[in-house]
């Protein structure tokens, strides 16, 4: 039985990352997801996707990455890997980070 492949989409520093990995699980560090065994397509060397090359360079030597849960947009189990990519976050979509405690202003009572 083949190992599952996961597509993880997360946001970091005004960019949206879409990566593929074999292992993903909740970390022992509270509030983080661990991603291991990143997958990058071995495509023809004639056609180079600059976005995927940037991710290969950024995550190429990484054994394990810890992503904050509030940065995760979506996790899918897929049949096969696609092209990993990074794109600029437009902020115009209907997806935003879940507000964390301390980030929501509390109303001040008037005395």
N, C-alpha and C positions, 0 to 999 in steps of 0.2 A: 504494500500500500504506500503510495507516494506521500511525502511530507506535505502538510498544508502550506500554502503561500498566503501571506497577509499583505494587503495594501493599507498603508497607514497614511492618513492625510492630517497634517498638523500645521499650526501657524507659529512662526518665530520671527521676531523683528521685522514686521511688515512684509513677510514673505510666506507663501504657502508651499509646503514641502509635500510631495507625494513619493513615498518610498515603498519598496517591497522587501519583505523579510520572511524568514522561515520560523522564527521564534518571537513571540510577543506575550508578555504577561505582566501582572501587577507587581511592582517592585516591593521589596521590603522597606524601602524608604517611602514613608507615607506621602501620597499625592503624586507619585510618578509611575509611568509605564516603562517597562524595559523592552527594548527592541534589540534582537541579536540576529546574526547571520543575514546581513543585508544582501540583497540580490540586485545585480546590475546586468542588464542584457548584454550578451556577447554578440553584438550586431556586427555587420560588415564594417571594416575599418575605412571604407571609402566614404560612407556617410556618417558624419559625426554630429550628434545632437549636443549643442553647447550646454544646455540645461542638465542633461544627464552626465556630461563630463564634469561639470561643476560639482554635482553630488558625488560622483566617484572619487573626486579629489577630496571632498570634505569628509566623506564617510568611509573611504577606502581602507584605512588602517584601524578603523574603530571595531572593537570586539563587541561592545555593548553600549547602547545609548539610553539615557534616561530622559524621557520627555514628560514635562509636567502635564497632569491630567487635564487641566483647564486649557491647555494648548491643542489638545486632540480635537479634530473636527469629525473624523470618521475612521472606522476600522472595518475592513471587509476581508473575508476569506474568499480568495479567488481561485479559479482553475489554473491559470497560468499568469506569469508575471508580465507586466507591461513596461513601458518606458518610464523610468523614474524621472521626476521633473521638479523644478522649483520655479515659482512664478511670483510676481508682485501681488500683494494683497490690495485689492481695490477698495475694500471697506464698504462697497456699495451693495454687497450681497445680503442675503437674509440669514447668514451665519455669523455669529459673534461669540466671543468667549463668555462662558458662564460667569456671572459676577461672584467673586469670592468674598467671604466675610471681611469686613474692614474696608472694602472697596465701595460699598454702598453707603452714601451719606445718610445719617440718621437725623430725623427731624428734631430740632431743639425745642424744648417746651418753653413757653413764655410764662414768666412769673411776675 
